[in-house]
């Protein structure tokens, strides 16, 4: 496997299911690439984080967003639309990680410029395998942008 030169990856996990949050965190903890997983559990919080509002004034700009569609307060589609329409945020890759398997949801997320759509598997082993695949692809293989319109502002 080729060497990677990324120091650290900041991942914004937008997920309201505590069990899924725990599994994703635990699986990514064993990652070969150092990562910082920031968790918010609804769409309003996700946007507050991304726009550095309120308690998120000092938030780092994430390198990757893992986004559930079925969220309280503001849904995943609304978050996806707002991020992809914002010139300073649209470069952040968004992986939709949801329980939906509906073709209409898949098509809609790609039409809204999601970078990837993944249906959450039901079994624990399969769920961990999916998260490992996300880690392998998005954190090891894909070159994530560092030189954004905001530069690396907020990066440690």
C-alpha atoms as a printed R data frame, in Angstrom:
    type eleno elety resid chain resno       x      y      z
1   ATOM     1    CA   UNK     A     1   0.000  0.000  0.000
2   ATOM     2    CA   UNK     A     2   1.380  3.452 -0.884
3   ATOM     3    CA   UNK     A     3   2.564  5.685  1.909
4   ATOM     4    CA   UNK     A     4   0.281  8.477  2.946
5   ATOM     5    CA   UNK     A     5   1.475 11.916  3.933
6   ATOM     6    CA   UNK     A     6  -1.662 13.040  5.734
7   ATOM     7    CA   UNK     A     7  -0.954 13.978  9.352
8   ATOM     8    CA   UNK     A     8  -4.494 13.758 10.665
9   ATOM     9    CA   UNK     A     9  -8.022 13.550  9.274
10  ATOM    10    CA   UNK     A    10 -10.947 15.365 10.878
11  ATOM    11    CA   UNK     A    11 -14.245 13.545 10.334
12  ATOM    12    CA   UNK     A    12 -17.619 15.090 11.116
13  ATOM    13    CA   UNK     A    13 -20.023 12.277 11.949
14  ATOM    14    CA   UNK     A    14 -23.651 13.414 11.746
15  ATOM    15    CA   UNK     A    15 -25.526 10.542 13.364
16  ATOM    16    CA   UNK     A    16 -28.321 10.352 15.929
17  ATOM    17    CA   UNK     A    17 -28.072  6.630 16.732
18  ATOM    18    CA   UNK     A    18 -25.720  6.201 19.731
19  ATOM    19    CA   UNK     A    19 -25.038  2.550 18.834
20  ATOM    20    CA   UNK     A    20 -23.916  3.472 15.315
21  ATOM    21    CA   UNK     A    21 -21.791  6.310 16.700
22  ATOM    22    CA   UNK     A    22 -20.056  3.906 19.086
23  ATOM    23    CA   UNK     A    23 -19.416  1.319 16.357
24  ATOM    24    CA   UNK     A    24 -18.042  3.885 13.927
25  ATOM    25    CA   UNK     A    25 -15.782  5.441 16.575
26  ATOM    26    CA   UNK     A    26 -14.497  2.068 17.757
27  ATOM    27    CA   UNK     A    27 -13.805  0.882 14.222
28  ATOM    28    CA   UNK     A    28 -12.020  4.100 13.231
29  ATOM    29    CA   UNK     A    29 -10.006  4.085 16.464
30  ATOM    30    CA   UNK     A    30  -8.028  1.167 15.025
31  ATOM    31    CA   UNK     A    31  -7.365  3.029 11.786
32  ATOM    32    CA   UNK     A    32  -3.862  3.220 10.340
33  ATOM    33    CA   UNK     A    33  -4.431  6.931  9.829
34  ATOM    34    CA   UNK     A    34  -4.830  9.195 12.824
35  ATOM    35    CA   UNK     A    35  -8.317 10.613 12.802
36  ATOM    36    CA   UNK     A    36 -10.401 12.878 14.957
37  ATOM    37    CA   UNK     A    37 -14.114 12.010 14.894
38  ATOM    38    CA   UNK     A    38 -16.391 14.883 15.854
39  ATOM    39    CA   UNK     A    39 -19.970 13.766 16.519
40  ATOM    40    CA   UNK     A    40 -23.126 15.815 16.200
41  ATOM    41    CA   UNK     A    41 -26.536 14.187 16.414
42  ATOM    42    CA   UNK     A    42 -28.813 16.362 14.294
43  ATOM    43    CA   UNK     A    43 -28.760 18.520 11.185
44  ATOM    44    CA   UNK     A    44 -28.951 21.834 13.022
45  ATOM    45    CA   UNK     A    45 -25.889 20.927 15.079
46  ATOM    46    CA   UNK     A    46 -24.051 19.843 11.924
47  ATOM    47    CA   UNK     A    47 -24.618 23.223 10.310
48  ATOM    48    CA   UNK     A    48 -23.714 25.077 13.514
49  ATOM    49    CA   UNK     A    49 -20.454 23.112 13.547
50  ATOM    50    CA   UNK     A    50 -19.691 23.727  9.873
51  ATOM    51    CA   UNK     A    51 -20.478 27.449 10.139
52  ATOM    52    CA   UNK     A    52 -18.638 27.705 13.468
53  ATOM    53    CA   UNK     A    53 -21.607 29.096 15.361
54  ATOM    54    CA   UNK     A    54 -22.252 29.183 19.107
55  ATOM    55    CA   UNK     A    55 -20.257 26.529 20.963
56  ATOM    56    CA   UNK     A    56 -18.482 25.545 17.731
57  ATOM    57    CA   UNK     A    57 -16.700 28.902 17.189
58  ATOM    58    CA   UNK     A    58 -13.303 27.180 17.265
59  ATOM    59    CA   UNK     A    59 -14.319 24.113 15.264
60  ATOM    60    CA   UNK     A    60 -11.871 22.641 12.788
61  ATOM    61    CA   UNK     A    61 -13.025 22.311  9.205
62  ATOM    62    CA   UNK     A    62 -13.661 18.591  8.626
63  ATOM    63    CA   UNK     A    63 -11.872 16.727  5.864
64  ATOM    64    CA   UNK     A    64 -14.802 14.315  5.479
65  ATOM    65    CA   UNK     A    65 -18.465 14.249  6.531
66  ATOM    66    CA   UNK     A    66 -20.278 11.000  7.318
67  ATOM    67    CA   UNK     A    67 -23.954 11.948  7.088
68  ATOM    68    CA   UNK     A    68 -27.072 10.036  8.074
69  ATOM    69    CA   UNK     A    69 -30.222 11.054  6.178
70  ATOM    70    CA   UNK     A    70 -32.812 10.500  8.900
71  ATOM    71    CA   UNK     A    71 -31.923 13.101 11.482
72  ATOM    72    CA   UNK     A    72 -33.933 15.104 13.999
73  ATOM    73    CA   UNK     A    73 -34.444 18.872 13.718
74  ATOM    74    CA   UNK     A    74 -32.935 19.269 10.231
75  ATOM    75    CA   UNK     A    75 -32.669 16.256  7.965
76  ATOM    76    CA   UNK     A    76 -29.659 14.956  6.102
77  ATOM    77    CA   UNK     A    77 -30.957 16.154  2.738
78  ATOM    78    CA   UNK     A    78 -31.173 19.724  4.037
79  ATOM    79    CA   UNK     A    79 -27.622 19.527  5.380
80  ATOM    80    CA   UNK     A    80 -26.398 18.059  2.085
81  ATOM    81    CA   UNK     A    81 -28.051 20.826  0.046
82  ATOM    82    CA   UNK     A    82 -26.707 23.613  2.228
83  ATOM    83    CA   UNK     A    83 -23.139 22.269  2.281
84  ATOM    84    CA   UNK     A    84 -22.959 21.590 -1.453
85  ATOM    85    CA   UNK     A    85 -24.393 25.023 -2.306
86  ATOM    86    CA   UNK     A    86 -21.852 26.852 -0.138
87  ATOM    87    CA   UNK     A    87 -18.681 27.801 -2.013
88  ATOM    88    CA   UNK     A    88 -16.578 27.463  1.150
89  ATOM    89    CA   UNK     A    89 -17.941 24.058  2.173
90  ATOM    90    CA   UNK     A    90 -18.829 22.262 -1.058
91  ATOM    91    CA   UNK     A    91 -15.350 20.761 -1.465
92  ATOM    92    CA   UNK     A    92 -15.777 18.658  1.707
93  ATOM    93    CA   UNK     A    93 -16.594 15.091  0.630
94  ATOM    94    CA   UNK     A    94 -19.881 13.806  2.013
95  ATOM    95    CA   UNK     A    95 -20.439 10.089  2.477
96  ATOM    96    CA   UNK     A    96 -24.109  9.385  3.079
97  ATOM    97    CA   UNK     A    97 -24.240  6.484  5.542
98  ATOM    98    CA   UNK     A    98 -27.875  5.585  6.113
99  ATOM    99    CA   UNK     A    99 -30.240  2.718  6.785
100 ATOM   100    CA   UNK     A   100 -32.161  3.515  3.582
101 ATOM   101    CA   UNK     A   101 -31.954  1.175  0.630
102 ATOM   102    CA   UNK     A   102 -34.585  3.008 -1.396
103 ATOM   103    CA   UNK     A   103 -33.554  3.766 -4.985
104 ATOM   104    CA   UNK     A   104 -35.220  7.183 -4.777
105 ATOM   105    CA   UNK     A   105 -32.982  8.126 -1.810
106 ATOM   106    CA   UNK     A   106 -29.876  6.960 -3.653
107 ATOM   107    CA   UNK     A   107 -30.743  8.987 -6.746
108 ATOM   108    CA   UNK     A   108 -31.730 12.053 -4.736
109 ATOM   109    CA   UNK     A   109 -28.474 12.129 -2.738
110 ATOM   110    CA   UNK     A   110 -26.355 11.865 -5.884
111 ATOM   111    CA   UNK     A   111 -28.445 14.569 -7.561
112 ATOM   112    CA   UNK     A   112 -27.650 16.734 -4.529
113 ATOM   113    CA   UNK     A   113 -23.931 16.040 -5.093
114 ATOM   114    CA   UNK     A   114 -23.199 13.557 -2.333
115 ATOM   115    CA   UNK     A   115 -19.852 11.904 -2.997
116 ATOM   116    CA   UNK     A   116 -20.975  8.455 -1.942
117 ATOM   117    CA   UNK     A   117 -24.114  6.588 -0.763
118 ATOM   118    CA   UNK     A   118 -23.725  3.613  1.558
119 ATOM   119    CA   UNK     A   119 -26.555  1.619  3.122
120 ATOM   120    CA   UNK     A   120 -25.802  0.589  6.691
121 ATOM   121    CA   UNK     A   121 -25.666 -3.172  6.985
122 ATOM   122    CA   UNK     A   122 -27.727 -4.858  9.690
123 ATOM   123    CA   UNK     A   123 -25.135 -7.187 11.242
124 ATOM   124    CA   UNK     A   124 -22.310 -6.016 13.483
125 ATOM   125    CA   UNK     A   125 -19.577 -7.709 11.459
126 ATOM   126    CA   UNK     A   126 -20.860 -6.278  8.168
127 ATOM   127    CA   UNK     A   127 -21.259 -2.809  9.724
128 ATOM   128    CA   UNK     A   128 -17.624 -2.841 10.886
129 ATOM   129    CA   UNK     A   129 -16.526 -4.087  7.449
130 ATOM   130    CA   UNK     A   130 -18.325 -1.150  5.790
131 ATOM   131    CA   UNK     A   131 -16.686  1.363  8.138
132 ATOM   132    CA   UNK     A   132 -13.291 -0.246  7.465
133 ATOM   133    CA   UNK     A   133 -13.935  0.088  3.731
134 ATOM   134    CA   UNK     A   134 -14.824  3.767  4.161
135 ATOM   135    CA   UNK     A   135 -11.622  4.214  6.149
136 ATOM   136    CA   UNK     A   136  -9.548  2.380  3.583
137 ATOM   137    CA   UNK     A   137 -10.941  4.281  0.614
138 ATOM   138    CA   UNK     A   138 -11.522  7.802  1.961
139 ATOM   139    CA   UNK     A   139  -8.631  7.990  4.404
140 ATOM   140    CA   UNK     A   140  -5.948  5.932  2.657
141 ATOM   141    CA   UNK     A   141  -6.563  6.039 -1.082
142 ATOM   142    CA   UNK     A   142  -8.399  9.284 -1.877
143 ATOM   143    CA   UNK     A   143  -6.444 12.534 -1.843
144 ATOM   144    CA   UNK     A   144  -8.543 14.952  0.232
145 ATOM   145    CA   UNK     A   145  -8.271 18.690 -0.460
146 ATOM   146    CA   UNK     A   146  -6.216 20.719  1.983
147 ATOM   147    CA   UNK     A   147  -5.935 23.959  0.035
148 ATOM   148    CA   UNK     A   148  -9.506 25.175  0.256
149 ATOM   149    CA   UNK     A   149 -10.965 28.652 -0.078
150 ATOM   150    CA   UNK     A   150 -10.394 28.865  3.690
151 ATOM   151    CA   UNK     A   151  -6.897 27.413  3.489
152 ATOM   152    CA   UNK     A   152  -6.252 25.165  6.421
153 ATOM   153    CA   UNK     A   153  -7.827 27.579  8.869
154 ATOM   154    CA   UNK     A   154  -8.722 25.834 12.063
155 ATOM   155    CA   UNK     A   155  -6.447 22.854 11.391
156 ATOM   156    CA   UNK     A   156  -4.115 21.818 14.160
